[in-house]
Amino acid sequence: MILSIETYLDYQLAGLTSAILQVEAAAMPDQAILSSELVLSPHAHFSRVDSDGSLGQRVLLELSNRLETTYRARVEIKRPPVDLAGLPATPIHLLPGPVLRYLMGSRFCPSDRFQNYVAAEFGDSAGGARIQAMRDWIRTHLTYVPGESDSTTTALETFVQRRGVCRDFAHVMITLARASGIPARIASAYALLEPPQDFHAVAEVFLDGGWHMVDATGMARPEEMARIGVGRDAADVSFLTVYGQATLIRQSVEVRRDG
């Protein structure tokens, strides 16, 4: 399947400002970039650096007064559906070194505070079956409500409030998985969502020696998403970080099926 993506960002800046932009789909074995174009307003500096795990890239910018960018791409998704229930967990002592960081608690995912809960609630399952049980629990007990959380909301707060948006659902999924000894990370993505579309956030879990997407909102399927980047939690995958004052003028995301 091919996704056609177009993203537009327009922000007013207060003078000379540094920014980090992460909006381009990553070239990976399970998704091929067929075409890609990034158009930027005039800038004093432009460079690229690898994102976490060398999955995707961040663009480092220095601009004056205005940040306006259009990103267009066609991405072929080669990710087949996977039955998570049949996948075993990888024993912790056999995990690859780079994966271990995704077993630890992080700023938005205090997994150490959930160990007793997951043992009591999900103790009769293991591996992919436990991940499925956690995903189903989240879909049943959390309500998708825009505006009920913000950029500082943690998984613990979402767990208590029982409402939030995609990043909050992903944070709870990641937290429960890590509390079970299963490495988990967040992935920012483009997905075939109902309008109004936006950047999407899902969890990825490490099972049977590989990473697998899990959308706890149920809004998108793994075989219909294009990853942008991955990280410990939402702090690592922000589509735009501005080091200075910035005012949103207009922003839009459009993702269409193109084959």
C-alpha positions in Angstrom: 0.0 0.0 0.0 1.2 3.5 -0.8 0.4 6.6 1.3 0.5 10.1 -0.1 1.4 12.6 2.7 1.3 16.4 2.7 2.1 18.4 5.9 2.1 22.2 6.2 3.4 24.2 9.2 3.3 27.9 9.6 4.6 29.6 12.8 5.4 33.2 13.6 8.8 33.5 15.5 10.2 36.2 17.7 13.4 37.2 15.9 16.3 34.8 15.3 15.2 31.4 16.6 16.6 27.8 16.6 14.2 24.9 16.0 14.2 21.2 15.6 11.9 19.7 12.9 10.9 16.0 12.7 8.2 15.5 10.1 9.8 13.4 7.4 8.8 9.7 7.1 11.8 7.4 7.9 13.3 5.1 5.3 13.1 1.6 6.8 12.9 -2.0 5.6 9.1 -2.0 6.2 8.4 1.3 4.5 10.1 2.7 1.3 10.2 6.4 0.5 9.1 6.7 -3.2 9.4 10.4 -3.3 10.0 13.2 -0.8 10.2 17.0 -0.8 10.7 19.4 2.1 10.2 23.1 1.3 11.3 25.7 3.9 11.0 29.4 4.3 14.3 31.3 4.2 16.7 30.2 6.9 20.1 31.0 8.2 21.0 27.4 9.0 19.9 23.9 7.9 21.4 20.6 8.8 20.3 17.0 9.4 21.1 14.6 12.3 20.0 11.1 12.9 17.0 10.6 15.2 16.9 8.0 18.0 18.1 4.6 16.9 19.1 6.2 13.5 15.4 5.7 12.6 14.6 8.9 10.6 16.2 12.3 10.8 15.8 15.6 12.6 16.3 18.9 10.8 18.2 21.6 12.8 17.2 25.1 11.8 17.9 28.7 12.6 15.4 31.2 11.2 14.2 34.7 11.6 10.6 35.8 12.2 8.8 32.9 10.3 8.9 29.2 10.1 6.9 27.9 7.2 7.4 24.4 5.7 5.6 22.0 3.4 6.5 18.3 3.4 5.2 16.0 0.6 6.0 12.3 0.3 4.8 9.0 -1.2 5.6 6.1 1.1 5.1 2.4 0.3 4.1 0.4 3.4 5.5 -3.2 3.4 4.4 -4.1 6.9 2.1 -7.2 6.9 -0.5 -7.7 9.7 0.9 -9.6 12.7 -1.0 -11.7 15.3 0.6 -10.4 18.4 -0.9 -13.1 20.6 1.4 -15.7 19.0 4.6 -13.8 19.7 6.7 -14.7 22.8 8.5 -12.1 24.9 12.3 -12.0 24.4 13.9 -12.9 27.8 15.5 -9.8 29.3 18.9 -11.4 29.5 18.8 -11.9 25.7 17.7 -8.4 24.7 20.1 -6.5 22.4 21.9 -3.7 24.0 20.2 -0.8 22.2 16.8 -2.2 23.2 17.5 -2.1 27.0 16.8 1.7 27.2 13.2 1.0 26.2 12.8 -1.2 29.3 13.4 1.6 31.7 10.9 4.2 33.0 11.1 7.7 31.4 9.7 11.2 31.8 6.1 10.4 30.7 6.1 6.7 31.4 6.8 5.9 35.1 6.7 2.1 34.6 8.2 1.3 38.0 4.9 2.5 39.6 2.8 0.0 37.7 4.6 -3.3 38.4 2.2 -4.5 41.1 -0.8 -3.4 39.0 0.2 -5.3 35.9 1.0 -8.4 37.9 -2.4 -8.4 39.4 -4.4 -7.4 36.3 -2.5 -9.2 33.6 -0.6 -11.9 35.5 -2.4 -14.8 33.7 -0.9 -13.8 30.3 2.6 -13.4 28.8 4.3 -12.0 25.7 2.1 -10.9 22.9 -1.0 -12.2 24.6 -0.3 -9.8 27.5 0.2 -6.9 25.1 -3.1 -7.6 23.4 -4.8 -7.8 26.8 -3.3 -4.4 27.8 -4.3 -2.9 24.5 -7.9 -4.1 24.9 -8.0 -2.8 28.5 -6.9 0.6 27.4 -9.5 0.7 24.6 -12.2 -0.3 27.1 -11.2 2.0 30.0 -9.8 5.1 28.3 -11.9 7.6 26.3 -10.4 9.6 23.4 -11.1 13.3 24.3 -9.1 16.1 22.6 -8.2 18.9 24.9 -8.3 16.9 28.1 -4.5 16.6 28.3 -1.4 18.7 27.4 2.3 18.3 26.6 3.0 17.7 30.3 0.5 14.9 31.0 2.1 11.6 32.1 0.8 8.0 31.8 0.0 8.0 35.5 -2.2 11.0 35.1 -3.9 9.6 32.1 -4.4 6.3 33.9 -6.2 8.1 36.7 -8.2 10.5 34.5 -9.1 7.8 32.0 -9.1 10.2 29.0 -6.7 11.8 26.6 -5.4 11.7 23.0 -3.2 9.3 21.0 0.0 10.2 22.8 -1.6 9.6 26.1 -3.0 6.2 25.0 0.5 5.3 23.7 2.2 6.4 27.0 -0.1 4.1 29.0 0.5 1.2 26.6 4.3 1.8 26.9 4.2 2.1 30.7 2.2 -1.1 31.2 4.5 -3.1 28.8 7.7 -1.9 30.5 6.2 -2.7 33.9 5.9 -6.3 32.5 9.5 -6.5 31.4 8.6 -6.0 27.7 10.6 -3.2 26.0 8.3 -0.5 24.5 8.8 2.8 22.8 6.7 5.5 21.1 6.5 6.0 17.4 5.3 9.2 15.7 3.6 8.4 12.5 1.4 9.4 9.6 -1.8 7.3 9.5 -5.1 7.0 7.6 -7.2 8.8 10.2 -10.7 10.3 10.0 -10.7 14.1 9.4 -9.4 16.4 10.9 -6.1 14.5 10.4 -3.0 15.2 12.5 0.3 13.6 13.5 -0.4 10.2 15.2 1.4 8.5 18.1 1.5 4.8 18.8 3.4 2.3 20.9 5.9 -0.2 19.6 6.8 -3.3 21.6 9.7 -5.7 21.3 8.5 -9.2 21.0 10.2 -12.3 19.5 13.3 -10.4 18.6 11.6 -7.5 16.7 9.6 -4.3 17.0 5.8 -4.3 16.5 3.4 -1.4 16.3 0.4 -1.3 18.7 -2.2 1.5 18.4 -4.1 1.5 21.7 -6.6 4.0 20.3 -7.8 1.5 17.6 -7.8 4.4 15.1 -5.2 3.0 12.7 -3.7 -0.3 11.6 0.1 -0.9 11.6 0.0 -1.8 7.9 -1.5 1.6 7.2 1.0 3.8 9.0 4.3 5.5 8.1 6.8 6.0 10.9 8.5 9.4 11.3 10.6 8.6 14.4 10.8 6.6 17.6 11.9 7.4 21.2 11.4 6.7 24.9 8.2 8.8 25.0 6.7 11.9 23.3 9.5 14.2 24.4 11.8 12.3 21.8 9.4 12.5 18.8 8.0 16.0 18.8 7.4 17.2 15.2 8.6 20.7 16.1 10.6 22.0 19.0 11.2 25.8 19.0 13.8 27.4 21.3 12.1 30.8 21.6 8.7 32.3 21.3 6.5 30.9 18.5 2.8 31.5 17.5 0.9 29.0 15.4 -0.6 30.5 12.3 -1.7 27.4 10.5 -1.0 23.7 10.5 -2.4 20.8 8.5 -1.7 17.1 7.9 -3.2 15.1 5.0 -2.7 11.4 4.5 -4.3 9.6 1.6 -4.2 6.0 0.2 -2.4 6.2 -3.2 -2.3 2.6 -4.3 
